[in-house]
Amino acid sequence: MTTRHDELRLLPWSGPDGKPCFLSADDNAGYLSRLADNTEAMQLGLGSELLDHALAVLSDEHADTHELRLLVSDLTGALRDAVRVATSRGHRLATPAPSTR
């Protein structure tokens, strides 16, 4: 039995070469599915905390260039994670049947 690419779950981490990792599983309650769910929740939670931190840094008139560059780097990583989570979840949404109207 082969699994089509659109049936694979995009996991919230990359492989050692930076390429996306996918999971083919019939059981959404399996170990790797639960690990992926927990990792996604952690990534989104850290992204929310980082957003709060970013607002604080941006309101500080004395924030230096180094702090701003670090913030941009951290925000870039959090945005990458959020896009990956959204992409993965979007692919897993049920596609409605076309209307016959």
C-alpha positions as CSV (number, residue, x, y, z in Angstrom):
1,M,0.0,0.0,0.0
2,T,1.4,3.4,-0.9
3,T,0.5,6.7,0.6
4,R,0.0,9.7,-1.6
5,H,2.0,12.8,-0.7
6,D,-1.1,14.8,0.3
7,E,-2.0,12.1,2.8
8,L,1.3,12.6,4.7
9,R,1.5,14.8,7.8
10,L,4.1,17.5,7.7
11,L,6.0,17.2,11.0
12,P,7.0,20.3,13.0
13,W,10.7,19.6,12.6
14,S,13.2,19.2,9.8
15,G,15.5,16.3,9.0
16,P,19.3,16.6,9.5
17,D,19.7,18.0,6.0
18,G,17.0,20.7,6.6
19,K,14.4,19.0,4.4
20,P,10.9,18.6,5.7
21,C,9.9,15.4,7.5
22,F,6.6,13.6,6.9
23,L,4.6,11.0,8.8
24,S,2.5,8.4,7.2
25,A,0.2,6.9,9.8
26,D,-3.4,5.7,9.9
27,D,-3.5,6.3,13.7
28,N,-3.6,10.0,14.8
29,A,-3.1,8.9,18.4
30,G,0.2,7.1,17.7
31,Y,3.4,8.1,19.5
32,L,4.8,10.2,16.6
33,S,1.5,11.9,16.0
34,R,1.2,12.8,19.7
35,L,4.9,14.0,19.8
36,A,4.2,16.2,16.7
37,D,1.0,17.6,18.4
38,N,2.9,18.4,21.6
39,T,5.8,19.9,19.6
40,E,3.4,22.1,17.6
41,A,1.7,23.3,20.8
42,M,5.1,24.1,22.3
43,Q,6.2,26.0,19.2
44,L,3.1,28.1,19.1
45,G,3.3,28.8,22.8
46,L,6.9,30.0,22.5
47,G,5.9,32.1,19.5
48,S,3.2,33.8,21.6
49,E,5.8,34.5,24.4
50,L,8.2,35.8,21.9
51,L,5.6,38.2,20.5
52,D,5.1,39.6,23.9
53,H,8.8,40.0,24.3
54,A,9.0,41.7,20.9
55,L,6.4,44.3,21.8
56,A,8.4,45.1,25.0
57,V,11.7,45.5,23.0
58,L,10.1,47.6,20.4
59,S,8.6,49.9,23.0
60,D,12.1,50.4,24.6
61,E,13.7,53.5,23.0
62,H,17.1,52.3,24.2
63,A,17.1,48.9,22.6
64,D,20.4,48.4,20.9
65,T,21.2,47.0,17.5
66,H,22.4,43.6,18.8
67,E,19.1,43.1,20.8
68,L,17.0,44.0,17.8
69,R,19.0,41.7,15.5
70,L,18.6,38.8,18.0
71,L,14.9,39.6,18.2
72,V,14.5,39.5,14.4
73,S,16.4,36.2,14.3
74,D,14.1,34.7,17.0
75,L,11.0,36.0,15.3
76,T,12.0,34.6,12.0
77,G,12.4,31.1,13.6
78,A,9.0,31.4,15.3
79,L,7.3,32.5,12.1
80,R,8.9,29.6,10.2
81,D,7.5,27.2,12.9
82,A,4.1,28.8,12.8
83,V,3.9,28.6,9.0
84,R,4.9,24.9,9.2
85,V,2.2,24.2,11.8
86,A,-0.4,26.1,9.7
87,T,0.6,24.2,6.6
88,S,0.5,20.9,8.3
89,R,-2.9,21.5,9.8
90,G,-4.3,22.9,6.6
91,H,-3.3,19.8,4.7
92,R,-5.1,17.7,7.3
93,L,-8.4,19.6,7.0
94,A,-11.1,17.6,5.3
95,T,-11.8,18.8,1.8
96,P,-15.5,19.4,1.3
97,A,-17.2,17.7,-1.6
98,P,-17.9,20.0,-4.5
99,S,-21.4,21.4,-4.6
100,T,-23.8,20.1,-7.3
101,R,-25.7,23.3,-7.5
